[in-house]
């Protein structure tokens, strides 16, 4: 199998600069966590993992990572809902239970203020 791409070019440059020789293989698993665990164990035939691997806390426990050399600005795109044009649209940010909690807190605070003002 012939490999090509920026990561392969980087591996060849590392070989040239360090004198090490890499043998490139396709990933035996499609799960990045499995691949990071294979490299991190030190007991497998894989010493290095090249790819767009996201650095997570769990993966940092298994292996060392280089600083990212390319940062991407991937985003999510979704349909923007139509704004609600009604008198009650201000209620939508909170659930009914939260509005009930806010109202009961307001009433309880009002009663406490009334008690403190009238019993002094």
CORGIVEN-V833520 format. One record per backbone hydrogen bond with DSSP energy under -1.0 kcal/mol. NH is the residue of the N-H (numbers start at 1). CO is the residue of the C=O. Records with the same first field share a line. If there is no record, write none. Layout:
NH: CO  CO
This chain:
9: 5
10: 6
11: 7
12: 8
13: 9
14: 10
15: 11
16: 12
17: 13
18: 14
19: 15
35: 31
36: 32
37: 33
38: 34
39: 35
40: 36
41: 37
53: 51
60: 56
61: 57
62: 59
63: 59
89: 86
91: 88
92: 89
94: 91
99: 95
100: 96
101: 97
102: 98
103: 99
104: 100
105: 101
106: 102
107: 103
108: 104
109: 105
110: 106
111: 107
112: 108
113: 109
114: 110
115: 111
116: 112
117: 113
118: 114
119: 115
